[in-house]
């Protein structure tokens, strides 16, 4: 790359997710953070139906108050899975009097929260396209996004987690009484009901009795195919820690203690109190914990991030009992609201520094991947062709035999 050429960064936001609006805010925070002298930012917006768009008007948050995709200079686009394009195809359905355009991307910064973005799907598309990207890879994204699978993986690695029971929509619809009976046998009130793969506290409810338990399950099961019910950790303090890096070079941020007016931190408290993403929520930074407990939580955060093969950044949420020193990992967010800018700022890292570091980590991961050899050639096709395909009608005979025979 020429020393004078700007790095082209595609920032993907929006998405077919219940966290669509949160993603729009995060995407604009990220785009605003890039140094315009070093980076060319390409906005890539996915609407609620899953259609892709790009164009200069998408850079302005105020345009999203109305129907942004109808604005002049907003064009349809797709991210091509072909390494030939290595980026966006703009106006892909162009007719005779229009022309499609290829916009090559050096790196992509996905800022979609939850479904169809934070769950490994966007990451898989970028792997096919051979484009470097920010954040966790396919496997880590999928594991962290699925509360049930993350519990399985983390418990195997010795990370302390909250006790829970999971079940499917089909099991609930087949016999809700059986599910309730199992939950009451394995856990006790109060319990927390959570959709397996959603974030931002959407669909989460605290149940103190069977009536509330059934009601919260009905909500959760309408949002996800699988549900997790966890034992409530009574008198616990919520503590969050961000991590940054990959492989053996992972650092933990300062700890924060969110202040909730409810029994748990709700969507409204996270995002609408103050109107500037997670940064607007009330919090104590650094969290008022002992040095030993602070070090313990940071160590578990790094351990968990390494356990899922994480890279880039994540915010890891804990439930802590300061009086006993008990720590439980509650959730790993591989695309945290506001990218946890505010936590790194406490350590002297500006948003501009953070996005640059994340791009560097993503490009390093891509360079490491390209050390793999994917061109493994054999004589298998010629050999099978000469012998005939086994297991298909008409293939038992020699080459050129009548396919309708037998």
TIZA-542053 format. One line per field, with one value per residue (C-alpha): residue number from 1; residue in three letters; x, y, z. Coordinates in steps of 0.001 Angstrom, whole numbers, plus 500000, padded with zeros to 6 digits. Example, Ala and Ser with C-alpha at 12.3 -4.5 7.8 and 13.67 -1.06 7.14 Angstrom:
k c(1;2);
r c(ALA;SER);
east c(512300;513670);
north c(495500;498940);
up c(507800;507140);
// end
This chain:
k c(1;2;3;4;5;6;7;8;9;10;11;12;13;14;15;16;17;18;19;20;21;22;23;24;25;26;27;28;29;30;31;32;33;34;35;36;37;38;39;40;41;42;43;44;45;46;47;48;49;50;51;52;53;54;55;56;57;58;59;60;61;62;63;64;65;66;67;68;69;70;71;72;73;74;75;76;77;78;79;80;81;82;83;84;85;86;87;88;89;90;91;92;93;94;95;96;97;98;99;100;101;102;103;104;105;106;107;108;109;110;111;112;113;114;115;116;117;118;119;120;121;122;123;124;125;126;127;128;129;130;131;132;133;134;135;136;137;138;139;140;141;142;143;144;145;146;147;148;149;150;151;152;153;154;155;156;157;158;159;160;161;162;163;164;165;166;167;168;169;170;171;172;173;174;175;176;177;178;179;180;181;182;183;184;185;186;187;188;189;190;191;192;193;194;195;196;197;198;199;200;201;202;203;204;205;206;207;208;209;210;211;212;213;214;215;216;217;218;219;220;221;222;223;224;225;226;227;228;229;230;231;232;233;234;235;236;237;238;239;240;241;242;243;244;245;246;247;248;249;250;251;252;253;254;255;256;257;258;259;260;261;262;263;264;265;266;267;268;269;270;271;272;273;274;275;276;277;278;279;280;281;282;283;284;285;286;287;288;289;290;291;292;293;294;295;296;297;298;299;300;301;302;303;304;305;306;307;308;309;310;311;312;313;314;315;316;317;318;319;320;321;322;323;324;325;326;327;328;329;330;331;332;333;334;335;336;337;338;339;340;341;342;343;344;345;346;347;348;349;350;351;352;353;354;355;356;357;358;359;360;361;362;363;364;365;366;367;368;369;370;371;372;373;374;375;376;377;378;379;380;381;382;383;384;385;386;387;388;389;390;391;392;393;394;395;396;397;398;399;400;401;402;403;404;405;406);
r c(UNK;UNK;UNK;UNK;UNK;UNK;UNK;UNK;UNK;UNK;UNK;UNK;UNK;UNK;UNK;UNK;UNK;UNK;UNK;UNK;UNK;UNK;UNK;UNK;UNK;UNK;UNK;UNK;UNK;UNK;UNK;UNK;UNK;UNK;UNK;UNK;UNK;UNK;UNK;UNK;UNK;UNK;UNK;UNK;UNK;UNK;UNK;UNK;UNK;UNK;UNK;UNK;UNK;UNK;UNK;UNK;UNK;UNK;UNK;UNK;UNK;UNK;UNK;UNK;UNK;UNK;UNK;UNK;UNK;UNK;UNK;UNK;UNK;UNK;UNK;UNK;UNK;UNK;UNK;UNK;UNK;UNK;UNK;UNK;UNK;UNK;UNK;UNK;UNK;UNK;UNK;UNK;UNK;UNK;UNK;UNK;UNK;UNK;UNK;UNK;UNK;UNK;UNK;UNK;UNK;UNK;UNK;UNK;UNK;UNK;UNK;UNK;UNK;UNK;UNK;UNK;UNK;UNK;UNK;UNK;UNK;UNK;UNK;UNK;UNK;UNK;UNK;UNK;UNK;UNK;UNK;UNK;UNK;UNK;UNK;UNK;UNK;UNK;UNK;UNK;UNK;UNK;UNK;UNK;UNK;UNK;UNK;UNK;UNK;UNK;UNK;UNK;UNK;UNK;UNK;UNK;UNK;UNK;UNK;UNK;UNK;UNK;UNK;UNK;UNK;UNK;UNK;UNK;UNK;UNK;UNK;UNK;UNK;UNK;UNK;UNK;UNK;UNK;UNK;UNK;UNK;UNK;UNK;UNK;UNK;UNK;UNK;UNK;UNK;UNK;UNK;UNK;UNK;UNK;UNK;UNK;UNK;UNK;UNK;UNK;UNK;UNK;UNK;UNK;UNK;UNK;UNK;UNK;UNK;UNK;UNK;UNK;UNK;UNK;UNK;UNK;UNK;UNK;UNK;UNK;UNK;UNK;UNK;UNK;UNK;UNK;UNK;UNK;UNK;UNK;UNK;UNK;UNK;UNK;UNK;UNK;UNK;UNK;UNK;UNK;UNK;UNK;UNK;UNK;UNK;UNK;UNK;UNK;UNK;UNK;UNK;UNK;UNK;UNK;UNK;UNK;UNK;UNK;UNK;UNK;UNK;UNK;UNK;UNK;UNK;UNK;UNK;UNK;UNK;UNK;UNK;UNK;UNK;UNK;UNK;UNK;UNK;UNK;UNK;UNK;UNK;UNK;UNK;UNK;UNK;UNK;UNK;UNK;UNK;UNK;UNK;UNK;UNK;UNK;UNK;UNK;UNK;UNK;UNK;UNK;UNK;UNK;UNK;UNK;UNK;UNK;UNK;UNK;UNK;UNK;UNK;UNK;UNK;UNK;UNK;UNK;UNK;UNK;UNK;UNK;UNK;UNK;UNK;UNK;UNK;UNK;UNK;UNK;UNK;UNK;UNK;UNK;UNK;UNK;UNK;UNK;UNK;UNK;UNK;UNK;UNK;UNK;UNK;UNK;UNK;UNK;UNK;UNK;UNK;UNK;UNK;UNK;UNK;UNK;UNK;UNK;UNK;UNK;UNK;UNK;UNK;UNK;UNK;UNK;UNK;UNK;UNK;UNK;UNK;UNK;UNK;UNK;UNK;UNK;UNK;UNK;UNK;UNK;UNK;UNK;UNK;UNK;UNK;UNK;UNK;UNK;UNK;UNK;UNK;UNK;UNK;UNK;UNK;UNK;UNK;UNK;UNK;UNK;UNK;UNK;UNK;UNK;UNK;UNK;UNK;UNK);
east c(500000;501267;502378;500146;497014;494389;493249;489694;487504;483953;481850;478798;475870;472114;471190;468293;468404;466314;469389;469217;468985;471810;473988;473278;474564;477651;478397;478372;480531;483084;482976;483449;486487;488625;491384;490285;493913;494682;491399;488665;485477;482791;479408;477563;474020;471835;468154;465701;464730;468362;468959;472415;473157;476072;476521;477596;474214;474679;477565;475120;473240;470509;469479;468290;465419;463532;463702;467430;467588;465381;467902;469835;473243;472220;472758;472052;475083;476187;479376;480658;481880;484246;487922;487835;485864;487339;484656;481312;479382;477494;474247;474495;471242;472214;470437;471388;471678;473351;476645;477619;480725;483265;484463;487449;487828;491066;489302;485759;484612;481334;479290;476129;474893;473261;471646;473105;476210;477671;476941;479571;477454;479030;482405;481834;481003;484191;486231;484867;485652;489188;488786;490434;487936;487804;486769;486323;486355;483507;483848;484436;481584;479168;480104;479966;476674;475038;474605;474038;477112;479318;478385;479430;482766;483629;482751;485025;487841;487261;485660;483099;479585;476024;474028;471367;468977;468166;465335;463902;460732;459605;460012;458048;455213;455109;454797;455258;454303;457155;459634;458430;458671;462249;463230;461786;463572;466979;466816;464953;463361;464301;465417;466402;464913;467006;466731;469808;471276;470079;471922;471265;469052;466269;463798;465365;463087;463392;460905;460032;457207;455709;453358;456219;458390;455806;455230;458937;459435;456618;458412;461810;460528;458987;462420;464586;464293;466113;465855;468226;466937;469585;469683;469661;472791;471319;472934;475487;477141;477382;480963;482126;485589;486711;489503;491695;494122;494478;496403;498757;498693;495432;494970;492079;490596;489673;486576;483210;480190;476951;474327;470869;467588;466039;466814;469118;470483;467689;467875;466498;469134;471916;471011;468319;469454;471529;471279;474924;475153;476537;478577;475379;474454;475337;478430;481323;484785;486936;484681;485070;486672;489817;493017;492966;489369;490022;493023;490965;488189;490666;492377;489089;488160;491410;491011;487473;488464;491299;488992;486713;489689;488690;490485;489928;487765;484902;483151;482784;480070;480359;478238;480393;479937;482599;482083;482949;485087;482806;482905;480581;480968;477563;478095;480697;479804;482068;480565;479865;477753;479938;482799;483518;485321;484666;486528;489689;489557;490038;493415;494461;493390;491267;488544;490880;493630;491238;489801;493301;494474;491473;492152;495773;494698;492245;494848;497412;494883;494294;498032;498323;495449;497134;500045;497718;497908;494462;495717;496127;496029;495594;494767;491479;489093;490898;491055;487344;486382;488336;486669;483165;481281;480251;476856;474929;472568;474332;477815;478740;479826;482819;483179;480638;478136;474430;473209;469697;470802;470082);
north c(500000;503463;505477;508318;506260;506286;502996;502309;501188;499983;500482;498187;499148;498707;495140;492727;492715;493918;495991;497862;501359;500720;499636;502863;504879;502692;502805;506593;506779;504567;506511;509769;508347;507655;510089;511549;512165;508445;506694;506849;505732;504024;503809;500529;500492;497368;498193;496268;494025;493119;495353;496928;500575;502975;506677;509958;510776;507689;509465;511850;510476;513112;511619;508474;510355;509797;507381;507649;505196;507451;510313;511311;509626;506649;503610;499928;497726;494212;492956;490411;487049;486817;487579;489034;492067;492413;494822;496351;496108;499413;499493;495727;495491;498231;498098;499197;502900;502455;501022;498957;500071;498146;499785;497903;497797;497326;496454;496233;497372;495559;497425;495325;494151;490763;488756;488710;490613;489887;486174;485200;485636;488883;487501;484419;486580;488584;485392;484253;487653;487521;491001;491927;492856;494211;492079;488427;485728;483427;480914;483384;485613;482686;481293;484627;485596;482364;482511;478759;477757;480312;478773;475348;476556;478808;476214;473722;476267;476812;480250;480828;481174;481487;478259;477967;475744;476016;474762;475269;476847;473397;472007;474915;474578;470811;470953;474211;472503;470019;472843;474793;471700;471107;474732;474727;471449;472661;476319;478453;481894;484496;483549;485503;484596;485418;484834;482796;485126;488686;491511;494991;493417;492953;490242;489706;489451;488659;486114;485921;483418;481028;483609;485954;483039;481951;485527;486234;482927;483825;487084;485436;482563;485064;486634;483530;479803;478955;480351;480384;480624;481479;481437;485028;485959;487814;491009;491025;494076;494423;495002;495414;495064;495582;493569;494384;492330;488729;485477;486030;489836;490761;493676;494510;497959;499798;498298;500036;499633;500536;502131;500707;502002;498622;495063;494756;497153;497600;498621;502062;502634;501498;503642;506266;507925;510724;509637;508862;505093;503130;506170;507936;505380;506236;504426;504507;504372;502864;500428;500740;497343;496193;495862;492071;491741;494124;492032;488829;490150;491390;488012;486158;488574;487802;484073;484084;486071;483645;480649;481612;482495;486154;488981;492698;493852;492797;493992;491263;491646;490158;489660;490194;489792;492103;490901;487279;487833;485612;486474;485139;485866;486930;487731;488406;491173;491000;494213;496276;499411;502432;499895;500611;503835;505324;502524;502890;506680;506242;504716;507464;505767;508080;506756;507565;505483;502609;502295;502476;499721;497561;497955;496951;493830;492908;493326;491351;488512;488597;488475;485462;483704;484199;482104;479109;477159;476637;475414;471689;469972;466252;463913;462914;464291;462537;459305;459321;460324;457388;454916;456394;457979;455502;455681;457419;455790;454554;455067;451455;450741;452007;455541;456218;453540;454128;456204;454787;451202;449141);
up c(500000;499138;502129;500944;500335;503046;504533;503346;506251;505764;508902;508943;511171;511535;510697;510955;514732;517664;518556;515239;516738;519217;516288;514394;517362;517789;514063;514054;517157;515392;512121;513998;515829;512738;511792;508412;507489;507623;506904;504288;506008;503918;505701;505111;506457;506662;507124;509288;506364;505623;502573;502228;501376;501190;500484;502055;503743;505925;507677;509397;512405;512056;508703;510476;512096;508830;505892;505268;502360;500214;500346;497258;496938;499081;496864;497238;497777;498597;500156;497675;499027;496058;496605;493093;494316;497807;498884;497979;494753;494598;492626;491964;489973;487519;484177;480675;481504;484886;485969;488981;490844;492880;496105;497454;501225;503137;506371;507713;511159;512003;514620;514505;517901;518318;515523;512005;512980;516396;516048;513477;510351;509128;510144;507979;504970;505485;505780;502398;500891;502374;503858;507151;509859;513377;516297;517128;514471;513459;516280;519114;517929;517706;521120;522948;521311;522472;526245;526448;524444;526190;529553;528290;526932;529872;532519;530753;531075;534772;534461;537257;535802;537078;537346;534641;532693;528982;526788;523312;521989;520856;524383;525831;523340;523792;527599;529457;532730;532317;531658;534700;536889;535755;536390;539904;540652;539426;540520;543022;542960;542027;538509;535413;532041;528960;525199;524276;521666;522291;524008;525424;528120;525535;526551;529990;533011;536699;538041;541728;541260;538717;537221;536379;535263;532698;531535;531015;529195;526790;525979;525590;523468;521040;520505;520267;519583;522816;526326;529280;532850;535430;539179;540449;542377;545313;546649;543841;542313;538523;537394;533792;532296;528698;527113;524116;522052;520956;521513;524445;524263;525990;528363;530661;531163;534316;535972;536085;538320;536499;538731;538187;539542;538745;539850;536839;534226;531669;528012;528900;531558;529234;526248;526830;530044;528524;524901;524060;524072;527013;528017;529085;531751;535331;536546;538997;537376;538704;540522;544331;544899;546657;544653;545058;543859;540969;539884;540215;537950;535340;535362;534822;531994;530166;530867;529406;526315;525657;526265;523367;521104;521219;519487;519089;521946;524181;527309;529914;532540;536014;539101;542177;545923;547377;550942;550035;546936;544820;541115;538403;534715;533428;529754;527032;524575;521514;520117;523240;523071;522245;521771;525466;524438;527873;529698;527613;527886;531640;530791;528411;525162;523015;520705;517795;519393;520056;516534;515086;517442;516564;512848;513408;515334;512569;509831;511812;512158;508398;507732;510051;508261;504897;506114;505774;502531;501004;497603;498188;494801;494211;491323;492992;490342;487494;489491;490371;486833;485412;487803;487761;490647;493328;494978;492180;489734;486655;488098;488818;485298;483431;482153;479436;480574;480029;483032;482715;482978;486091);
// end
